[in-house]
Amino acid sequence: MSVEEIRVRGTVQGVGFRPTVYRLAKSIGLKGDVCNDGEGVLIRVAGSEEKITAFIENLDRECPPLARIQELIRTPYLGEFNFDDFVISHSVNSAVKTEISADAATCPQCQKEIFDPFSRYFRYPFTNCTHCGPRLTIIRAIPYDRNNTSMAQFPMCGECEQEYQDVENRRFHAQPVACHVCGPRAWLERADGKPVIADMFSMLDDVDAVCTLLQKGQIVAIKGLGGIHLACDATQETAVQKLRERKQRYHKPFALMAKDINIISEYCYINDQEKKLLTSPAAPIVLLKQKLENQLPSSVAPGQNTLGFMLPYTPLHHLILRRMNRPIVLTSGNISDEPQCIDNEEAKRKLGTIADYFLFHNRDIVNRVDDSVVRVIDGKIQTLRRARGYAPAQIKLPPGFEQIPPILAMGSELKNTFCLLREGEAILSQHLGDLENAAAFNAYQDTLNLYLNLFAHKPEIIAIDKHPEYLSAKLGKELATANQIPLQQIQHHHAHVAACMAENQIPLDSSPILGVAFDGLGYGEDGTLWGGEFLLADYREFRRIATFKPIPMIGGEQAIYQPWRNTYAQLITAFDWEELKQQYPDLEIIKFLEQKPLKLLNQIINKGINSPLASSVGRLFDAVAAAIGICREQCSYEGQAAIEMEAIADREILNNDEETLNYPFKFENFDNIYYIDPSSMWLGILNDIQQQISNSEIAAKFHISLAILITKIVKVFSQEYKFNQVALTGGVFQNCILIEQVSKRLQQINITVLTHSIVPANDGGLSLGQAVITAANNLKNNIHTPRTNLKKGK
């Protein structure tokens, strides 16, 4: 007889892993025990060698739906062994190395129970089991036991306790298990403070009443899993417009929820892969192509040809939508760019002028988590926002990163995430938003402290972006100084490329690849703003070998929200303005710009007053969009002009392989860097506008032209530098058309294309890149010194 200790690491706590171990061990006749501890799950087992091997094979085959075995190690057990049966032992507190599983959408069994009048979970909005329910949003500490979650205040009733203790039950050791008798409850309140009178509605309960309110055109704030949402009937133009005006969110598309796939398919095309994403335990928002024949009001997603749909992912949502045979808007409950509200009193204070009613509950949200956003491009999943359902699932790093010290990477200023690196894996936080907002920055710090405590992470190096004004970088410097930890400053676009390499499992010591990093802007090595970069890079260093000709961002940040500024900057950099007026006197864009204070703008540019030079492709997209009349005067969110231009691009032209339909770019070597000059492209666009070529055709030709340019540059450099892999990264490569057009052309010249999938191409993936670059340089230079606990800076 053999006696073994089996160490299992991965997502193995709070997912029904121990009951599965128990069931399989008992069925095969093994003795021993299984318990949770800080490293994951520990199994001690006695039996024949053949039985133990069969047990492990069965465990791998019958792993619970939400579990993920990352590592399984068998060693002889030499301690005292006093078991005459197989049992589940109590959790052991030890050094934390385990994973925390993401929140999971309601499983089919729980869905069935909440609609079954004979179930004790009938219409209970917080029904869950080991296969579904809250995880990250309620956890305060490891191990993942009830007393370490916000369910601690709800002692289980006798029946729940019986199910919780019954190893044969689906709810065995499901920490949030609860029912009508003992668990959290939901209730309805009016925003004006007046009492809710039951006979106002035909309703089964307060949750069911929400459906009636939505159908009547009311706006309801709904406290969900990771935050509070604002909801209205998506088919009622008046209700949607009312929500936009009250929330002061005038153009950014709203997220939608529908009770089932059939309702979504009335408005959007859904392929099998998209359906699988919608119905997965992660249940993200999936961007889907709209149907022209049956459209929701244009105010739901202005200027878009896609809609972001999700399915109900909690029993609360399922119960609200039971009678709702049309989609609802379900958008973050916040003011302007602030984080989503998670507290009842805070919601009353901040959302009282937006919502007509509130649906509250009394289970605390410990950790704010937004909805994830994904799309499918060419059969590959692209994550645009990584949050609920995905975070904080750990990301396995490529070969070579196994022996790394604990690293903390602080991320970017916009679309922030931070990253913890340890022993060959990365823990990426959920999307935390734009840190320039004070409330978002406070939430960032709170979440960072929570993660450091949950994962007992004691960083030995801190990585930050090189931009001197990023709040994340400033905080990183304070932490490094206060704790005497080495600090690494990482160039923005190198981090983008490294993140793409890491998620594509490019080994640490691989030869350099070409990174094409296009975005809004990032702080460059030369003190200018970069955003249209071709970098020859590995994990340790990079060389900038080509870039777009730098153009002034007139008014600095104003140029992001007033696209015409970029058009004017592009045109006066390329041409003489007086000659342009003579050549194109009747063009609407020329007449429009003539109404602006051009003398003042010229002085600002010439004197370099708040007009930094930028090689940004994001701003080039804005400039072209404004030239053809898209968001010319202003945008209400970054990237709006580019997104709306992508939406109108002529699909027939995009599907035409004729390379003659494009605008030329020039690129020439200057001081060992190739500079891309778009002046000839601008002549082509201005001539097309003059000839009254449609905006949809110009938009398509611009996308194709950019793809052809990238392909030509890659072809030239691949021969010179002998690489065969290209990483497409940065926020611009969230553009579906561009990534499809570039990928197709690069594959035709036998170049392997690396794109993002599990982390965003935008700044949401930046912290992963910062972390792996720091790790690579550390392994080379061995600069870390062991630390204890991280102290706050001044």
N, C-alpha and C positions, 0 to 999 in steps of 0.2 A: 504493500500500500504506500502511495506517495502522499506527502503533505506539502502543499504549495501555498505561497503567497502570490496573489495576482493583483498587480497594481494597474488600474484603469484610469487614464487621463483623457480629458476632453469635455464635451457637454454631457455630463453624466449625473448631475444633481438636479432634482426637481422635475425630472422628465420620465419617471417611472422605471428608472434603471434598476434599482435594488429589488423591486418586486419581480422584475423579469429574471434577474439573477437567481432569486429565491425559487421561482417556479421551475426554472431549468435545472437548478441543482437538485431540487427535490425529485423531479421527474426522472432523473438519471441515477438517483440513489447516493448522492454525495453528502458528506457531513462538513460542518464548518459554519462560517458566518460572513456577512457582508455589511459594510458600514460606509457612511460618508465621512470624509475628512478634508483637510485643507488642500490636498493634492487631487482629490477626485473621489474615486471609490476604491476601497480596499477589500479584497476577497481572500479569506483563508479557507482552504478546502482540502479534504482528505478523501482519497479514493484511488482506484487503479489509474495507472498512467493513461490507459485507453479511454476511461470514463472522463477524466479531466480534459483530455484533448477534445473529446466529443462535446463536452460542455462548452468549451471555448468556441468551437466551430458553430454550435447552436446559438451562442450569445451574439456572435458576429452576424449570423443570418437573421435572428429575431430581435435585433436591436430596436428599442421603442422608437416611434416616429420622430420625436424631437431630440433624441440622443445622437451624439456623434462621438465615436471612439477615435481619439487621435493617437493614443499609444496604449498598448497592452503589454505588460512585462511579467513574465513568469519566473519566480525564483523559489528555491527550496525554503520551506518555513522551518526555522530551528527553535522557535519559542515553545512555550507550554500550550498544549492543544487538548482542551477538555470538552469536546462537543460530541454528543451522541445523536445529533440531528442537524439540520441546517436551519439557521435563524438569521433574522435581521437585527443587528446590534445598533445601539445609539450612536449618533454622530460624534466624531472626535475632533476637538479643536486643535489644529496644528498649522504649520506654515501654509499660507494660501497660495496654491498654484493651479487651482481648478478654473474651469470656465463658468461664467454665468450665462444661462440660456436666455435668449431673447423672448419677449412676449409672443404668445402664439394665438392665432385665431381660433375661435370656437370649433371644436372637433365635431364630426357628424353625429356621434353618440349624444353629446351634450345638446346639440341643436334639436335632436329628436325629443329629448327629455323636456325641454322648455315649452314644447308645443303639445306635450302629452298630458291630458287632463288627469290621468291616473298616476303620474309621476309626482313625487314630492318636490321635484324641481320645476313643476309647471309654472311658467311665467316668472321664474326667478332670474333677475337680470345679472346675477353674479355667479351663475352656475359655471363650474369648471372641473377639470380632472387632471391627471398627470399628463394627458396628451394635449392640453390647451390651457389658456388663461394667462393671468399676469405673472411676470417674473421680474425683469429688470425694473419695471415701474414701481414695484412695491418693496424691493429689497433694501435693507439698511446695512447688513453685514453678512459675512460668510461664517459658518456654513448656512446654506439656504434652508433654514428651518423657520417655522411659523413665528417664533418669538423674535426673529430677526427681520420680520416684515411688518408692513402696516396692517396685517391681519391679526397682530398680537392682541389688539383691543377687543377681538371678537372670539370669546371662548366657545368651543364647539359644543353643540347640543349632543345628547346621547346618541341619536341616530347618525349624525356626522362623525362623531368619535368612533362609532362602530365601523363605519365605512373606511375611515382613515386608518384604523388598525387592522382591517381585514386584508391580508396579503393577496387574496383572490379578487379583490374589488378594484375597479378602475381608478378609484380615488385613494388607494393606499398611499399614505404619506404625500398626498397632494396638499401642499401647505396652504393654499388659499381656499380649501374646501369650506363651504358654508351653505346655508339654506335660508328659507323664509324665517325660520325660528331663531337662528343664532347669528346670521351674517349681516353684512351691510345692507342698507335699504336705500331706495331712491324715492325722491319726492319732487313735486312741481311747485314752483313759486312764480308769482307775477313780478315783473321788473318794477312795477310801480308800488309794490309793497301791499297792495290790496289782497284780501284772501282769495284763494282759488275755490270756487264753488263747484261741487261735483256735478250738479245738474246743468252746468254750462255746456257739458260735453256728453256725448254718448261714449262712455269709456269703461273698460274693464278695470283700469287702475291708472295711476299717474303716468306710467310709461306709455301706455296705450293712448293716453290723451295727447301726447306729443304729436302723434300721427294726425289727429284731428286738427290740431293747431297749425301744423305745416300745410295741410290741405286748405285751410282757411286763409293762407297767405301770411301767417305770422312768422316772426324770426325767433327761434328757440336756441338758447345756449345750452349745450348738452355736455355734462361732465362724463368723459369716457375713460379710456385706459391710461393714456399718458398725458392727458391735457383736456382742456375744454374746447369744444368746437361750436361754431355758429352754423345753424342749419336753416334752410328755407326750401320751399318747393322749387325745383330747378325749372319747371315748365311754366312758371308764372313770372313773366317779364317784370311786372310791378314789384314783386317780392324780391327778385334778384337785384333790381336797381336800388330798391330801398336798402338792402344789405350793403351794396357798394357805397352808397352815399353815407350811410351811418358809420361804416368801418373806414371810410376814406381810402378805399382800395379801388381805384377807378378802372384799371385795365388788366391787371395781372389775373390770369385765369383762375377760376375757382375749381377746387376738387369736388368730385361728385361721388355719391354712393347710391347703389341700387340694390334691391333685395335679392336679385338673382341675375344670372348670366343672360336670361331671356330678355329682361328689360334693357340691359346694356346693349345687347345685339340689335335692338330697335334703332339705336342711334349711332352705333360704331361697328366697324368690321373687327372681328376677333378671330385670330388663328389659334391653333392648338397650343402653341407655346404661351401665348398671352392668356389663354384660358387657364392653363396650368399655373401661371403666376398669380392670377386673380384668386384662385381657389387654394393656393398653397397656405401652409401655416403662417407664413410671413404676411400674406394678404396685403401687398403694397398697393399704392395707387399705380395703375398702369396707363401709360399714354397710348391712346388708341386712335386710329384714323376715323374721322367723322364720316357718316353717310350723308350724301347731299340731299337725298330724297326725304329724310326725316330729321330735322335739326331742332335742337333746343334754342331758346332765345340767344341772340348774338351776345348779349351781356354776360352770359356764363363764361365764355372764353373769347373775348374780342380779338379779332385778327388772327385766329388760330384755325388750323385744319385738323387739330387733334383735340381730344377730350381726355382728362385724367379721371378714370373711374376706379373705384374700389368696391369690394363687397363688404357686407357687415362682418366685423371681426370680433365682436363681443355679443353675448346674449342680449345686452341692452339694445344694441343696434338692430339685432334680428327682431326683437319684440316691437320696437318702434316702427319698423318697416313692414311688419306682417300684413297690414292692410294698404300699404302704399305701392300702387302699381305704376309709379313713375319715379324718376330719379330725384334725389334731393341734393342741394349744395351742402357740403360739409367741409367748412374751411376753419382754419385755426382761429380760436377765440383770443384775439389780441388786439391791441391798438397799434396802428402803423407798423413799425419794425420791431416792436417789443416781443419778448418771448410769449408763447402761449400761456394763458392763465391755468393754474393747477389747483388753486385754493378757492373755496366757495366765497369767502368774504372778499377776496381780491377780485373775483369775477363780478360780484355785485357792484363793486366800486368802479371797475374799469369798463365793464361791458353793459352796465345798466342803461346807457343811452343808445345801445345798439340792439340788444335783445328785447323782445316783448315778454318772454318767459324764460325761466331757468329750470332745467332738470338737473338737480343735484343728487349726489350720494355722499355717504359718510365714510367711505374708505379713502384714506389719504393717498395721494399720488406722491411717492417719495422722489421719483426721478422723472423729470419732464422728458417725454419722447414724442417727437413729431411723427407723422406718417411718412413712410418711405415712398420714393417715386422712382419708377423704372420704366424702360421702354425696350422694345425688341428691334434691333437693326440688323438686317441681313442674317437673321437666325441667331443672333447673339444678344444676350441680355446686357443692357447698359444701365447702370445705377446712376441716377441723377441726384438723389438724396438718400443717404443711407441712415436709417433710423429704426422705427418700430419694425420688429420682425427679423431684423438683420443684426443690429447692434445689441450687445457687444460680442457677437460671435467672433472667435479669434481667427486670424488670418495666418496660415502657415507660410513662413518665409522660405525663400529659395535655398538650395544647398550652399553651404558656406557660412550661414548665419546662425549656426547652432550654438556656438560658444560666445555669446555676446553679453555684455553687462546690462543691467536695467537702464533703459533710456526713456526720457520723457521728451516728446516733440510737441511744441505748443501750437502748431498750425498757423493759419492765416488770419486775416482781419475779417474777410467776408466768407460766408458759408463755412464757418469754422468747425473743425473737429480737432481733437488732440489725439495723440497716439502713445501708448505704452509699449515698449519693446522689451522682450525677455526671452531667453533660451529658445531662439528659433521661431518665435511667434509674435504677432502684432495684435494688440487690442486697440481697435479704433473706436473712439466714442461715437455716440449718435450725433447727427447734425445739430449744431448749437447756434447757428444763425450768424448775424452780422454784429461784430463786437463793438462797432462804433456807437451802438445804442447802449446806454448805461445799464439798463435792466438786463440786456443780453450778456454784457460783460460780467455782471454779478452772477448770473445763472451759469456762465462758463466756469467761473471760479468755484461755485458750489459743486458743480458736476465733476470738476477736476479733483476736488477734495474727496468726493464720494468714491470715485474710481481708485484713487491712491489708497484709500482705506479698504475698499472691497477687495482689491487685488494685492493688498499689503505690498504695494510697489514702492521701492526706495531707490529713486533714480540716482545713478552715478554720473550721468552726463545729461545736460539739457540742450535741446536743439531748437533754434528759432529762425524765423525768416530774417533776411538782411535789411528789410525796410525799417528805418529807425523809428517810425511813428506807429507801427503796429502795436496795439495794446497787448496782444499775446506775446510779442517780442519783449516789450517792456517788463511784463510780469515775469517772463522767463529769466531776464537779466536779474531782477530782484531776487528770485528764488535761488539762482546760481550764486549770487553774492552772499546771501544770507546763510547758505549751506556750504559755501566754499566748494561748489561743484563746478567742474569744467563746463564751459559754454561753447557751443558750436553754432556759428551763423551760416545758414545754408541759402544759396541763391535760389530764388523762387522757381525759375523754370527748370533748373537742374533737379529740384525736388519733384516737379511734375513728371519729368522723364523717369526718375528713379522709382516713383510710385508705380508707373506703368510697367517698368521692368520687373519690379518685385511681385506684382500680382500676376504677371505672366511667367513667373518662376525662372527668370533668367539668373543663372548661378552667379555667386559673388565675384568670381575671378574670370568672368567672361570677357571677351574682347569688346571694345567700345561699339555701341550701336549709334544710329542717327536718331536723335529725338527731335520731332517737329512739335514745338510748344507754342500754340497760338491761344492768346487769351486777352482779357481787358487790359491788364497791366500788372507788372511785377518789378521790383527794384533791381536794376541792372548793376553789373560790376563796374560800369563806367559812370555811375551816378545819374544816368538817364533812366527812363521807364521803358522796360522791354515788354514785348507781347507778340512778336512775330519772328520766332527764333528757330534756327537750325543748329542743334548742338550735337557735336560728336562727344558721346558721354559713356562713362561706366559709372559704377556706384561711388567711386572716390573723387573723380574730377571730370571736368568737361571743357570743351573748347568751342567757342562760338564761331561757326564757320560761315554763316549767312544770316542776314536779317533784313527786315523791311526798312526802307529809308525813314529815318525818324521825322515825325511831323509834330508841330506844336499842338498841345491840348489847350486850346484857348479857354482861359478861365479855370483851368485845372479840372476839379470834379464836375463843374458845370457842363463840361464837354460830354460827360457820361449821360447826362439827362437832357441835353439840348443838341441833338445830332447834327443840326445845321452848322454848328461850330466846327465839326470835323470835316464837313464838306468844304467849307470855306478854307480851312487850313490846308486840306489836300490840294485844292485848286490853286491857291496862291503860291504854294510850294512848287507846283509843277509848271505854272504858267504866269504870264503877265496879266494882271486883272483887266487892264484897259483893252488889251488885245482880245481877251475872252469875251468881253462885252460887245466888241465889234463883230466878232465871229458868230456869237450866239445871242443876239440882242433880244430874241423873242422867247428864249427858254424861261420857263416858269421859275426854275431854281435860281437863275441869274437875277431875275427881277426880284425875287424874294430876298436874296442876299443883299441886293442894292438898298433895301429898306433898313438894313442893319447899320449900326454906327461903325462903318468900316475903317475910317481914319483912326478912331480910338482903338479898335481891335488891332490894326497894324502897329500902332505905337506899343501896345501891350506885348505883341509878339516880338518886335524889334528890341525892346528893352528887357525881354525875358521875364516880364511880371506875371507871375501865376500862369505861365504857359509852358510847362515842362515839355521837353521833347519826348516823344513816345513812338516806338516801332510797332504799336499795337494793331493786330489784325481785327480785334474786336471793334476798335474805333474805325477801322477801314470799312467794316460791315455797316456801321452806323452812318458813315459818310455816303456810301452808295445808296443805302435805304432812303436817306433824307433827299438825295439828288432826284430820286424818282417819286418822291412825295409820301414816303412812309415815315410816320412819326417825325416829320421834318422839324416842327417847332419844339416838341418836347416828348420825353419818355417818362412814364411814371415808375418804371423799374428798369434796372440794368439789363441790357440785352434785348429789350422789347423790340427795337427796330429790326435787329437781325432775325429774331424769331418770326416776326410778321413777314419779313421778306422771304424767309425760307418757306413760309406757308403758301405764298402766292406763286412760287416758281413753277414754270410750265413743265409738266411731267413729260410731255411728248418730246420736248427738246432735251430733257435730261436723259431720256431713254435712247436718244439718237447718238450713235457713235461717231458722227461727223465731227472731226476735230477743227473744222474751219469755223464753226460757230463759237468763236471765243474772242476775248479781248486780250491783246498781248501785254506782257510785262517785260521790262528789261532788267537784267541783273548783270552787274560788273564788279570786278575785284578792285577793292580800294584798301590799301594798308592791310593785306592778308585776310580781309573779310569781304564776302560778296554782299553787295547792297541791292535790294530789289526795289526798282523804281516803277511806281504805278502810273506814271504820267501818260504813257501810250494807252493804257487801259482806260484812263479818264477820257481821252479823245474818242475812243470807241463808244463809251457810254453816252457822252454828250452828243455825238453824231446820231446815235440810235434814238435818243430823246427827241432830237431835232426832227428826225424822220418819223416820229410818232410810233416807234416800235413799242409794243405793249410792255407795261411794267413786269408782267409775269415772264415775258421772254427775256427782258434785260436781267431779271433776277436769276433765271436759269443759266444764262450765259455767264454771269459773274461767278456763280458757283463752279461751273465747268472750268472757267478760265483759271480759277484758283487751284483747282485739282490738277489741271495740266501743268501749271507752274511748279507745284510741289513735285510732281512726277519728274519733270525735266531736271530740277535741282538734285533730286535723289539719284537720278541716273548718272549725272555728272560726278557727284561726290562718291557714289558707290564704287566707281572705277578708280577714283583717286585714293580713297581711304579703305577700300576692300571690306566693307560691311555688307551684310545681306539681311539685316533686320532694322525696321523703322518703327519707332513708337510715336503714335499720334495722341497728343495729350493737350491739356488746357481746356478751358471752358468753351472755346470756339468749336472744339471737336465733339461737343454735344449736338452739333448740327448734323442731322440725319443725312441730308443730301451730301454735304461735304465729305463725311466719313465714308459713305458708300462710293462716291465718285473717286476719291483718292485710293481707297482700298482696291477697287476694281483695277485701276491703272497700275498700281504698284505690283499687284499679283501678276499682271500680264508681263512684267519685266523680271519676274522671279524674285521679288523682294518679299520677305515675310513681314506681315503687318501686325504690330502689337497695338491693341486698343484696350480700353478700360472695360471692366465688367462688374467686379465686386466692389470697387471703390469708384467714386465719381471722377470724371475727367477734370471737373472744375476744382476749385480750391478745397472742396470737401475731402479730396484725396491727398492734399499737400502734406499733411502731418506724417503720413506713411512714408513719403519720399524723404522728408527731413530726417526721420528716424533711421531709415536704412543707410542713407549717406553717412550719418554720424556713426552708425555701427561699423560700416566698412572702414572708415578712417580710423576708428578706435582699434579695430583688429589689426590695422597696419601699424599704428603708433602706440597702442596700448596706453591710452592717456587717462583711464579711469582710476578712481580711488574709492574703495568701499565706503558706503555711508550707512547711517542708521535711519532716522526718520527725517522727512522733508519739513523744514521750518518755513514759515511765511516770511516774506521780505518785509521791509519797513512799510 
